[in-house]
Amino acid sequence: MGRQRINLMIMTPGAPERPVRSYSLPSYLPRLLIVVGSVFGVVLVATCIMTVYYFRSIQLIEALKSENETLKKAMAQVSRLQTELEYHRDFTRRVAEMLGISVPDFADSAQVALAASEEASLGANVAAATTGDHQTPGSLIPGILVSDCSPDPDNRPRGMPVNGPLSRGFAPSAANPELRHSGIDFAVREGTSVLATADGQVEYAGADSVYGFLIVINHANGFKTTYGHNSVILVATGDHVQRGDRIAFSGNTGVSTAPHLHYEIVENGQPVDPTKFLGK
């Protein structure tokens, strides 16, 4: 018995010499066409996917090339900044020697990041007194230690928390954001007694990523005082303190290039110039 075939007859009107044409096709032809079409479809889809992948790879390679060029430029800039940083370190040490304070070895990466901005502010202030937000640093400011002056009748902070020269002034609106400073810094040796400048409750006493061992006192009249970079904290959160109480020993913790006390006064949520409350 012969294989089955498909007979196809096509009638052509208007062709009297051969009105009907007959074709005999293998029975497997439809299945073959389906298989061939499926294979062609798979190849077409795979080709499209590979084409998309190819063009995306080209885009990624171009992006990587651009990033590589950017990294090369950044590495060159880092090399230049390292040289400048060495200069600023030496400058900071010289300024610190002028003020009679010590400078660490800059082992802390956070200290290294802020060393340039702090020495620039300190160096400019030591050279001469400035106007506006800044105060005259490098000498004793006109104030009285809190234990030596009378208290404020409204329990506002009054007097100096430590007795030492001003190493950085109040500059909350400096043009350079890195030089903005919401308090003042006293250059004092590590271990100097830090005194509360008004009665109040300790709102926070603990570690801070920037101010090291930090104390915040709420004076319940819209005023708060902040004492930063201490080496030892002598009070705990929730404690009630009296004006003149020793609350800490000064230090060099947190982001700091030399031993000092950072002192802030906040009135109704806004920092104010502490030099106006030093009992002068």
C-alpha positions as protocol buffer text, in pm:
chain_id: "A"
residue {
  index: 1
  type: MET
  ca { x: 0 y: 0 z: 0 }
}
residue {
  index: 2
  type: GLY
  ca { x: 148 y: 330 z: -109 }
}
residue {
  index: 3
  type: ARG
  ca { x: 189 y: 628 z: 117 }
}
residue {
  index: 4
  type: GLN
  ca { x: -106 y: 861 z: 145 }
}
residue {
  index: 5
  type: ARG
  ca { x: -82 y: 1180 z: -49 }
}
residue {
  index: 6
  type: ILE
  ca { x: -276 y: 1501 z: -61 }
}
residue {
  index: 7
  type: ASN
  ca { x: -436 y: 1578 z: -396 }
}
residue {
  index: 8
  type: LEU
  ca { x: -483 y: 1947 z: -466 }
}
residue {
  index: 9
  type: MET
  ca { x: -693 y: 2064 z: -760 }
}
residue {
  index: 10
  type: ILE
  ca { x: -693 y: 2426 z: -872 }
}
residue {
  index: 11
  type: MET
  ca { x: -951 y: 2554 z: -1117 }
}
residue {
  index: 12
  type: THR
  ca { x: -846 y: 2845 z: -1335 }
}
residue {
  index: 13
  type: PRO
  ca { x: -1142 y: 3028 z: -1494 }
}
residue {
  index: 14
  type: GLY
  ca { x: -1076 y: 3174 z: -1836 }
}
residue {
  index: 15
  type: ALA
  ca { x: -815 y: 2913 z: -1931 }
}
residue {
  index: 16
  type: PRO
  ca { x: -999 y: 2666 z: -2164 }
}
residue {
  index: 17
  type: GLU
  ca { x: -681 y: 2486 z: -2264 }
}
residue {
  index: 18
  type: ARG
  ca { x: -623 y: 2379 z: -1897 }
}
residue {
  index: 19
  type: PRO
  ca { x: -913 y: 2474 z: -1676 }
}
residue {
  index: 20
  type: VAL
  ca { x: -812 y: 2241 z: -1392 }
}
residue {
  index: 21
  type: ARG
  ca { x: -465 y: 2186 z: -1253 }
}
residue {
  index: 22
  type: SER
  ca { x: -397 y: 1892 z: -1025 }
}
residue {
  index: 23
  type: TYR
  ca { x: -115 y: 1859 z: -772 }
}
residue {
  index: 24
  type: SER
  ca { x: -21 y: 1565 z: -553 }
}
residue {
  index: 25
  type: LEU
  ca { x: 155 y: 1651 z: -228 }
}
residue {
  index: 26
  type: PRO
  ca { x: 300 y: 1428 z: 47 }
}
residue {
  index: 27
  type: SER
  ca { x: 73 y: 1386 z: 346 }
}
residue {
  index: 28
  type: TYR
  ca { x: 348 y: 1492 z: 586 }
}
residue {
  index: 29
  type: LEU
  ca { x: 386 y: 1836 z: 421 }
}
residue {
  index: 30
  type: PRO
  ca { x: 155 y: 2027 z: 666 }
}
residue {
  index: 31
  type: ARG
  ca { x: 339 y: 1885 z: 967 }
}
residue {
  index: 32
  type: LEU
  ca { x: 669 y: 1972 z: 802 }
}
residue {
  index: 33
  type: LEU
  ca { x: 556 y: 2328 z: 745 }
}
residue {
  index: 34
  type: ILE
  ca { x: 448 y: 2357 z: 1110 }
}
residue {
  index: 35
  type: VAL
  ca { x: 784 y: 2228 z: 1233 }
}
residue {
  index: 36
  type: VAL
  ca { x: 977 y: 2457 z: 999 }
}
residue {
  index: 37
  type: GLY
  ca { x: 763 y: 2753 z: 1104 }
}
residue {
  index: 38
  type: SER
  ca { x: 815 y: 2675 z: 1473 }
}
residue {
  index: 39
  type: VAL
  ca { x: 1191 y: 2648 z: 1426 }
}
residue {
  index: 40
  type: PHE
  ca { x: 1192 y: 2973 z: 1231 }
}
residue {
  index: 41
  type: GLY
  ca { x: 989 y: 3143 z: 1507 }
}
residue {
  index: 42
  type: VAL
  ca { x: 1228 y: 3020 z: 1778 }
}
residue {
  index: 43
  type: VAL
  ca { x: 1529 y: 3138 z: 1577 }
}
residue {
  index: 44
  type: LEU
  ca { x: 1363 y: 3475 z: 1519 }
}
residue {
  index: 45
  type: VAL
  ca { x: 1287 y: 3522 z: 1891 }
}
residue {
  index: 46
  type: ALA
  ca { x: 1639 y: 3414 z: 1989 }
}
residue {
  index: 47
  type: THR
  ca { x: 1783 y: 3655 z: 1733 }
}
residue {
  index: 48
  type: CYS
  ca { x: 1577 y: 3941 z: 1875 }
}
residue {
  index: 49
  type: ILE
  ca { x: 1686 y: 3858 z: 2231 }
}
residue {
  index: 50
  type: MET
  ca { x: 2053 y: 3839 z: 2132 }
}
residue {
  index: 51
  type: THR
  ca { x: 2023 y: 4166 z: 1943 }
}
residue {
  index: 52
  type: VAL
  ca { x: 1875 y: 4343 z: 2246 }
}
residue {
  index: 53
  type: TYR
  ca { x: 2141 y: 4188 z: 2472 }
}
residue {
  index: 54
  type: TYR
  ca { x: 2413 y: 4296 z: 2229 }
}
residue {
  index: 55
  type: PHE
  ca { x: 2303 y: 4659 z: 2221 }
}
residue {
  index: 56
  type: ARG
  ca { x: 2257 y: 4667 z: 2599 }
}
residue {
  index: 57
  type: SER
  ca { x: 2606 y: 4524 z: 2640 }
}
residue {
  index: 58
  type: ILE
  ca { x: 2743 y: 4799 z: 2417 }
}
residue {
  index: 59
  type: GLN
  ca { x: 2563 y: 5062 z: 2631 }
}
residue {
  index: 60
  type: LEU
  ca { x: 2702 y: 4904 z: 2950 }
}
residue {
  index: 61
  type: ILE
  ca { x: 3054 y: 4898 z: 2808 }
}
residue {
  index: 62
  type: GLU
  ca { x: 3027 y: 5265 z: 2713 }
}
residue {
  index: 63
  type: ALA
  ca { x: 2898 y: 5349 z: 3063 }
}
residue {
  index: 64
  type: LEU
  ca { x: 3185 y: 5155 z: 3220 }
}
residue {
  index: 65
  type: LYS
  ca { x: 3434 y: 5337 z: 3002 }
}
residue {
  index: 66
  type: SER
  ca { x: 3288 y: 5671 z: 3110 }
}
residue {
  index: 67
  type: GLU
  ca { x: 3295 y: 5564 z: 3477 }
}
residue {
  index: 68
  type: ASN
  ca { x: 3654 y: 5449 z: 3438 }
}
residue {
  index: 69
  type: GLU
  ca { x: 3754 y: 5789 z: 3304 }
}
residue {
  index: 70
  type: THR
  ca { x: 3574 y: 5955 z: 3595 }
}
residue {
  index: 71
  type: LEU
  ca { x: 3756 y: 5730 z: 3843 }
}
residue {
  index: 72
  type: LYS
  ca { x: 4089 y: 5814 z: 3685 }
}
residue {
  index: 73
  type: LYS
  ca { x: 4017 y: 6185 z: 3728 }
}
residue {
  index: 74
  type: ALA
  ca { x: 3902 y: 6125 z: 4087 }
}
residue {
  index: 75
  type: MET
  ca { x: 4220 y: 5932 z: 4169 }
}
residue {
  index: 76
  type: ALA
  ca { x: 4428 y: 6219 z: 4036 }
}
residue {
  index: 77
  type: GLN
  ca { x: 4227 y: 6460 z: 4249 }
}
residue {
  index: 78
  type: VAL
  ca { x: 4267 y: 6237 z: 4557 }
}
residue {
  index: 79
  type: SER
  ca { x: 4643 y: 6244 z: 4510 }
}
residue {
  index: 80
  type: ARG
  ca { x: 4635 y: 6623 z: 4498 }
}
residue {
  index: 81
  type: LEU
  ca { x: 4408 y: 6642 z: 4803 }
}
residue {
  index: 82
  type: GLN
  ca { x: 4642 y: 6414 z: 4999 }
}
residue {
  index: 83
  type: THR
  ca { x: 4924 y: 6656 z: 4934 }
}
residue {
  index: 84
  type: GLU
  ca { x: 4707 y: 6948 z: 5043 }
}
residue {
  index: 85
  type: LEU
  ca { x: 4593 y: 6756 z: 5352 }
}
residue {
  index: 86
  type: GLU
  ca { x: 4952 y: 6705 z: 5462 }
}
residue {
  index: 87
  type: TYR
  ca { x: 5003 y: 7080 z: 5435 }
}
residue {
  index: 88
  type: HIS
  ca { x: 4687 y: 7149 z: 5638 }
}
residue {
  index: 89
  type: ARG
  ca { x: 4794 y: 6900 z: 5906 }
}
residue {
  index: 90
  type: ASP
  ca { x: 5124 y: 7082 z: 5950 }
}
residue {
  index: 91
  type: PHE
  ca { x: 4941 y: 7413 z: 5955 }
}
residue {
  index: 92
  type: THR
  ca { x: 4700 y: 7287 z: 6222 }
}
residue {
  index: 93
  type: ARG
  ca { x: 4987 y: 7167 z: 6439 }
}
residue {
  index: 94
  type: ARG
  ca { x: 5158 y: 7505 z: 6413 }
}
residue {
  index: 95
  type: VAL
  ca { x: 4837 y: 7688 z: 6507 }
}
residue {
  index: 96
  type: ALA
  ca { x: 4778 y: 7447 z: 6797 }
}
residue {
  index: 97
  type: GLU
  ca { x: 5128 y: 7516 z: 6926 }
}
residue {
  index: 98
  type: MET
  ca { x: 5049 y: 7888 z: 6918 }
}
residue {
  index: 99
  type: LEU
  ca { x: 4740 y: 7822 z: 7133 }
}
residue {
  index: 100
  type: GLY
  ca { x: 4919 y: 7581 z: 7364 }
}
residue {
  index: 101
  type: ILE
  ca { x: 4695 y: 7283 z: 7283 }
}
residue {
  index: 102
  type: SER
  ca { x: 4780 y: 6937 z: 7153 }
}
residue {
  index: 103
  type: VAL
  ca { x: 4681 y: 6779 z: 6822 }
}
residue {
  index: 104
  type: PRO
  ca { x: 4623 y: 6401 z: 6771 }
}
residue {
  index: 105
  type: ASP
  ca { x: 4785 y: 6191 z: 6499 }
}
residue {
  index: 106
  type: PHE
  ca { x: 4480 y: 6213 z: 6267 }
}
residue {
  index: 107
  type: ALA
  ca { x: 4431 y: 5836 z: 6279 }
}
residue {
  index: 108
  type: ASP
  ca { x: 4052 y: 5872 z: 6283 }
}
residue {
  index: 109
  type: SER
  ca { x: 3909 y: 5899 z: 5931 }
}
residue {
  index: 110
  type: ALA
  ca { x: 3633 y: 6129 z: 6054 }
}
residue {
  index: 111
  type: GLN
  ca { x: 3895 y: 6363 z: 6200 }
}
residue {
  index: 112
  type: VAL
  ca { x: 4084 y: 6361 z: 5872 }
}
residue {
  index: 113
  type: ALA
  ca { x: 3765 y: 6451 z: 5683 }
}
residue {
  index: 114
  type: LEU
  ca { x: 3709 y: 6764 z: 5892 }
}
residue {
  index: 115
  type: ALA
  ca { x: 4069 y: 6861 z: 5967 }
}
residue {
  index: 116
  type: ALA
  ca { x: 4102 y: 7093 z: 5668 }
}
residue {
  index: 117
  type: SER
  ca { x: 3781 y: 7286 z: 5737 }
}
residue {
  index: 118
  type: GLU
  ca { x: 3850 y: 7318 z: 6109 }
}
residue {
  index: 119
  type: GLU
  ca { x: 4208 y: 7436 z: 6069 }
}
residue {
  index: 120
  type: ALA
  ca { x: 4098 y: 7689 z: 5806 }
}
residue {
  index: 121
  type: SER
  ca { x: 3840 y: 7834 z: 6045 }
}
residue {
  index: 122
  type: LEU
  ca { x: 4079 y: 7825 z: 6340 }
}
residue {
  index: 123
  type: GLY
  ca { x: 4371 y: 7970 z: 6145 }
}
residue {
  index: 124
  type: ALA
  ca { x: 4164 y: 8256 z: 6008 }
}
residue {
  index: 125
  type: ASN
  ca { x: 4028 y: 8337 z: 6354 }
}
residue {
  index: 126
  type: VAL
  ca { x: 4367 y: 8329 z: 6524 }
}
residue {
  index: 127
  type: ALA
  ca { x: 4513 y: 8568 z: 6268 }
}
residue {
  index: 128
  type: ALA
  ca { x: 4266 y: 8842 z: 6358 }
}
residue {
  index: 129
  type: ALA
  ca { x: 3926 y: 8909 z: 6509 }
}
residue {
  index: 130
  type: THR
  ca { x: 3648 y: 8897 z: 6252 }
}
residue {
  index: 131
  type: THR
  ca { x: 3311 y: 9063 z: 6232 }
}
residue {
  index: 132
  type: GLY
  ca { x: 2958 y: 8925 z: 6195 }
}
residue {
  index: 133
  type: ASP
  ca { x: 2897 y: 8579 z: 6336 }
}
residue {
  index: 134
  type: HIS
  ca { x: 3257 y: 8510 z: 6444 }
}
residue {
  index: 135
  type: GLN
  ca { x: 3409 y: 8601 z: 6778 }
}
residue {
  index: 136
  type: THR
  ca { x: 3768 y: 8685 z: 6868 }
}
residue {
  index: 137
  type: PRO
  ca { x: 3950 y: 8354 z: 6937 }
}
residue {
  index: 138
  type: GLY
  ca { x: 4286 y: 8273 z: 7084 }
}
residue {
  index: 139
  type: SER
  ca { x: 4242 y: 8480 z: 7401 }
}
residue {
  index: 140
  type: LEU
  ca { x: 4023 y: 8485 z: 7709 }
}
residue {
  index: 141
  type: ILE
  ca { x: 3683 y: 8620 z: 7616 }
}
residue {
  index: 142
  type: PRO
  ca { x: 3504 y: 8873 z: 7838 }
}
residue {
  index: 143
  type: GLY
  ca { x: 3322 y: 8629 z: 8059 }
}
residue {
  index: 144
  type: ILE
  ca { x: 3317 y: 8487 z: 8412 }
}
residue {
  index: 145
  type: LEU
  ca { x: 3324 y: 8124 z: 8518 }
}
residue {
  index: 146
  type: VAL
  ca { x: 2972 y: 8015 z: 8616 }
}
residue {
  index: 147
  type: SER
  ca { x: 3080 y: 7950 z: 8975 }
}
residue {
  index: 148
  type: ASP
  ca { x: 3209 y: 8308 z: 9007 }
}
residue {
  index: 149
  type: CYS
  ca { x: 2909 y: 8502 z: 8878 }
}
residue {
  index: 150
  type: SER
  ca { x: 2558 y: 8551 z: 9009 }
}
residue {
  index: 151
  type: PRO
  ca { x: 2274 y: 8338 z: 8861 }
}
residue {
  index: 152
  type: ASP
  ca { x: 2022 y: 8477 z: 8616 }
}
residue {
  index: 153
  type: PRO
  ca { x: 1688 y: 8552 z: 8788 }
}
residue {
  index: 154
  type: ASP
  ca { x: 1500 y: 8372 z: 8508 }
}
residue {
  index: 155
  type: ASN
  ca { x: 1733 y: 8069 z: 8517 }
}
residue {
  index: 156
  type: ARG
  ca { x: 1880 y: 8150 z: 8178 }
}
residue {
  index: 157
  type: PRO
  ca { x: 2230 y: 8008 z: 8117 }
}
residue {
  index: 158
  type: ARG
  ca { x: 2487 y: 8248 z: 8258 }
}
residue {
  index: 159
  type: GLY
  ca { x: 2862 y: 8224 z: 8296 }
}
residue {
  index: 160
  type: MET
  ca { x: 3134 y: 8018 z: 8131 }
}
residue {
  index: 161
  type: PRO
  ca { x: 3117 y: 7637 z: 8167 }
}
residue {
  index: 162
  type: VAL
  ca { x: 3498 y: 7626 z: 8162 }
}
residue {
  index: 163
  type: ASN
  ca { x: 3767 y: 7891 z: 8191 }
}
residue {
  index: 164
  type: GLY
  ca { x: 3970 y: 7893 z: 7870 }
}
residue {
  index: 165
  type: PRO
  ca { x: 4039 y: 8075 z: 7544 }
}
residue {
  index: 166
  type: LEU
  ca { x: 3790 y: 8074 z: 7259 }
}
residue {
  index: 167
  type: SER
  ca { x: 3922 y: 7856 z: 6976 }
}
residue {
  index: 168
  type: ARG
  ca { x: 3619 y: 7876 z: 6747 }
}
residue {
  index: 169
  type: GLY
  ca { x: 3335 y: 8123 z: 6735 }
}
residue {
  index: 170
  type: PHE
  ca { x: 2961 y: 8119 z: 6674 }
}
residue {
  index: 171
  type: ALA
  ca { x: 2894 y: 8099 z: 6298 }
}
residue {
  index: 172
  type: PRO
  ca { x: 2555 y: 7940 z: 6222 }
}
residue {
  index: 173
  type: SER
  ca { x: 2518 y: 8120 z: 5888 }
}
residue {
  index: 174
  type: ALA
  ca { x: 2867 y: 8096 z: 5742 }
}
residue {
  index: 175
  type: ALA
  ca { x: 2872 y: 8098 z: 5362 }
}
residue {
  index: 176
  type: ASN
  ca { x: 3056 y: 7765 z: 5355 }
}
residue {
  index: 177
  type: PRO
  ca { x: 2828 y: 7498 z: 5510 }
}
residue {
  index: 178
  type: GLU
  ca { x: 3132 y: 7306 z: 5636 }
}
residue {
  index: 179
  type: LEU
  ca { x: 3236 y: 7608 z: 5847 }
}
residue {
  index: 180
  type: ARG
  ca { x: 2896 y: 7664 z: 6008 }
}
residue {
  index: 181
  type: HIS
  ca { x: 2910 y: 7637 z: 6385 }
}
residue {
  index: 182
  type: SER
  ca { x: 2607 y: 7655 z: 6612 }
}
residue {
  index: 183
  type: GLY
  ca { x: 2807 y: 7708 z: 6931 }
}
residue {
  index: 184
  type: ILE
  ca { x: 3148 y: 7814 z: 7055 }
}
residue {
  index: 185
  type: ASP
  ca { x: 3460 y: 7611 z: 7141 }
}
residue {
  index: 186
  type: PHE
  ca { x: 3680 y: 7659 z: 7446 }
}
residue {
  index: 187
  type: ALA
  ca { x: 4040 y: 7538 z: 7411 }
}
residue {
  index: 188
  type: VAL
  ca { x: 4102 y: 7363 z: 7743 }
}
residue {
  index: 189
  type: ARG
  ca { x: 4317 y: 7070 z: 7847 }
}
residue {
  index: 190
  type: GLU
  ca { x: 4158 y: 6725 z: 7864 }
}
residue {
  index: 191
  type: GLY
  ca { x: 4015 y: 6660 z: 8209 }
}
residue {
  index: 192
  type: THR
  ca { x: 3903 y: 7018 z: 8279 }
}
residue {
  index: 193
  type: SER
  ca { x: 3586 y: 7033 z: 8490 }
}
residue {
  index: 194
  type: VAL
  ca { x: 3274 y: 7123 z: 8289 }
}
residue {
  index: 195
  type: LEU
  ca { x: 3006 y: 7310 z: 8487 }
}
residue {
  index: 196
  type: ALA
  ca { x: 2631 y: 7343 z: 8423 }
}
residue {
  index: 197
  type: THR
  ca { x: 2543 y: 7705 z: 8347 }
}
residue {
  index: 198
  type: ALA
  ca { x: 2184 y: 7691 z: 8481 }
}
residue {
  index: 199
  type: ASP
  ca { x: 1952 y: 7464 z: 8677 }
}
residue {
  index: 200
  type: GLY
  ca { x: 1779 y: 7197 z: 8473 }
}
residue {
  index: 201
  type: GLN
  ca { x: 1720 y: 6833 z: 8385 }
}
residue {
  index: 202
  type: VAL
  ca { x: 1963 y: 6627 z: 8179 }
}
residue {
  index: 203
  type: GLU
  ca { x: 1780 y: 6559 z: 7853 }
}
residue {
  index: 204
  type: TYR
  ca { x: 2059 y: 6345 z: 7710 }
}
residue {
  index: 205
  type: ALA
  ca { x: 2390 y: 6213 z: 7838 }
}
residue {
  index: 206
  type: GLY
  ca { x: 2575 y: 5970 z: 7613 }
}
residue {
  index: 207
  type: ALA
  ca { x: 2768 y: 5914 z: 7293 }
}
residue {
  index: 208
  type: ASP
  ca { x: 2718 y: 6113 z: 6973 }
}
residue {
  index: 209
  type: SER
  ca { x: 2883 y: 6045 z: 6635 }
}
residue {
  index: 210
  type: VAL
  ca { x: 2992 y: 6408 z: 6599 }
}
residue {
  index: 211
  type: TYR
  ca { x: 3014 y: 6554 z: 6950 }
}
residue {
  index: 212
  type: GLY
  ca { x: 3153 y: 6244 z: 7122 }
}
residue {
  index: 213
  type: PHE
  ca { x: 3044 y: 6219 z: 7485 }
}
residue {
  index: 214
  type: LEU
  ca { x: 2760 y: 6472 z: 7485 }
}
residue {
  index: 215
  type: ILE
  ca { x: 2537 y: 6629 z: 7749 }
}
residue {
  index: 216
  type: VAL
  ca { x: 2216 y: 6825 z: 7677 }
}
residue {
  index: 217
  type: ILE
  ca { x: 2042 y: 7005 z: 7965 }
}
residue {
  index: 218
  type: ASN
  ca { x: 1684 y: 7134 z: 7942 }
}
residue {
  index: 219
  type: HIS
  ca { x: 1634 y: 7440 z: 8161 }
}
residue {
  index: 220
  type: ALA
  ca { x: 1251 y: 7434 z: 8131 }
}
residue {
  index: 221
  type: ASN
  ca { x: 1226 y: 7796 z: 8019 }
}
residue {
  index: 222
  type: GLY
  ca { x: 1285 y: 7762 z: 7646 }
}
residue {
  index: 223
  type: PHE
  ca { x: 1660 y: 7729 z: 7695 }
}
residue {
  index: 224
  type: LYS
  ca { x: 1881 y: 7425 z: 7646 }
}
residue {
  index: 225
  type: THR
  ca { x: 2257 y: 7398 z: 7676 }
}
residue {
  index: 226
  type: THR
  ca { x: 2485 y: 7146 z: 7507 }
}
residue {
  index: 227
  type: TYR
  ca { x: 2834 y: 7034 z: 7615 }
}
residue {
  index: 228
  type: GLY
  ca { x: 3030 y: 6824 z: 7364 }
}
residue {
  index: 229
  type: HIS
  ca { x: 3356 y: 6629 z: 7316 }
}
residue {
  index: 230
  type: ASN
  ca { x: 3383 y: 6535 z: 7685 }
}
residue {
  index: 231
  type: SER
  ca { x: 3616 y: 6260 z: 7804 }
}
residue {
  index: 232
  type: VAL
  ca { x: 3401 y: 6157 z: 8104 }
}
residue {
  index: 233
  type: ILE
  ca { x: 3030 y: 6216 z: 8172 }
}
residue {
  index: 234
  type: LEU
  ca { x: 2936 y: 6255 z: 8540 }
}
residue {
  index: 235
  type: VAL
  ca { x: 2554 y: 6272 z: 8503 }
}
residue {
  index: 236
  type: ALA
  ca { x: 2287 y: 6049 z: 8352 }
}
residue {
  index: 237
  type: THR
  ca { x: 1980 y: 6119 z: 8139 }
}
residue {
  index: 238
  type: GLY
  ca { x: 1697 y: 6232 z: 8367 }
}
residue {
  index: 239
  type: ASP
  ca { x: 1921 y: 6373 z: 8642 }
}
residue {
  index: 240
  type: HIS
  ca { x: 1844 y: 6714 z: 8787 }
}
residue {
  index: 241
  type: VAL
  ca { x: 2147 y: 6943 z: 8808 }
}
residue {
  index: 242
  type: GLN
  ca { x: 2208 y: 7273 z: 8979 }
}
residue {
  index: 243
  type: ARG
  ca { x: 2388 y: 7568 z: 8829 }
}
residue {
  index: 244
  type: GLY
  ca { x: 2762 y: 7528 z: 8887 }
}
residue {
  index: 245
  type: ASP
  ca { x: 2746 y: 7147 z: 8928 }
}
residue {
  index: 246
  type: ARG
  ca { x: 3033 y: 6958 z: 8769 }
}
residue {
  index: 247
  type: ILE
  ca { x: 2872 y: 6748 z: 8498 }
}
residue {
  index: 248
  type: ALA
  ca { x: 3171 y: 6622 z: 8297 }
}
residue {
  index: 249
  type: PHE
  ca { x: 3542 y: 6638 z: 8227 }
}
residue {
  index: 250
  type: SER
  ca { x: 3641 y: 6794 z: 7895 }
}
residue {
  index: 251
  type: GLY
  ca { x: 3806 y: 6581 z: 7631 }
}
residue {
  index: 252
  type: ASN
  ca { x: 3870 y: 6512 z: 7264 }
}
residue {
  index: 253
  type: THR
  ca { x: 3597 y: 6262 z: 7171 }
}
residue {
  index: 254
  type: GLY
  ca { x: 3388 y: 6256 z: 6854 }
}
residue {
  index: 255
  type: VAL
  ca { x: 3493 y: 6459 z: 6551 }
}
residue {
  index: 256
  type: SER
  ca { x: 3761 y: 6673 z: 6712 }
}
residue {
  index: 257
  type: THR
  ca { x: 4116 y: 6773 z: 6622 }
}
residue {
  index: 258
  type: ALA
  ca { x: 4227 y: 6877 z: 6972 }
}
residue {
  index: 259
  type: PRO
  ca { x: 4098 y: 6876 z: 7331 }
}
residue {
  index: 260
  type: HIS
  ca { x: 3826 y: 7138 z: 7376 }
}
residue {
  index: 261
  type: LEU
  ca { x: 3470 y: 7193 z: 7495 }
}
residue {
  index: 262
  type: HIS
  ca { x: 3193 y: 7261 z: 7246 }
}
residue {
  index: 263
  type: TYR
  ca { x: 2923 y: 7474 z: 7414 }
}
residue {
  index: 264
  type: GLU
  ca { x: 2583 y: 7559 z: 7265 }
}
residue {
  index: 265
  type: ILE
  ca { x: 2281 y: 7754 z: 7384 }
}
residue {
  index: 266
  type: VAL
  ca { x: 1942 y: 7698 z: 7217 }
}
residue {
  index: 267
  type: GLU
  ca { x: 1651 y: 7934 z: 7283 }
}
residue {
  index: 268
  type: ASN
  ca { x: 1307 y: 7813 z: 7171 }
}
residue {
  index: 269
  type: GLY
  ca { x: 1462 y: 7572 z: 6924 }
}
residue {
  index: 270
  type: GLN
  ca { x: 1708 y: 7820 z: 6769 }
}
residue {
  index: 271
  type: PRO
  ca { x: 2081 y: 7842 z: 6844 }
}
residue {
  index: 272
  type: VAL
  ca { x: 2189 y: 8174 z: 6993 }
}
residue {
  index: 273
  type: ASP
  ca { x: 2534 y: 8325 z: 7046 }
}
residue {
  index: 274
  type: PRO
  ca { x: 2665 y: 8187 z: 7379 }
}
residue {
  index: 275
  type: THR
  ca { x: 2908 y: 8478 z: 7422 }
}
residue {
  index: 276
  type: LYS
  ca { x: 2607 y: 8694 z: 7514 }
}
residue {
  index: 277
  type: PHE
  ca { x: 2542 y: 8472 z: 7818 }
}
residue {
  index: 278
  type: LEU
  ca { x: 2890 y: 8448 z: 7969 }
}
residue {
  index: 279
  type: GLY
  ca { x: 2832 y: 8671 z: 8266 }
}
residue {
  index: 280
  type: LYS
  ca { x: 3030 y: 8968 z: 8143 }
}
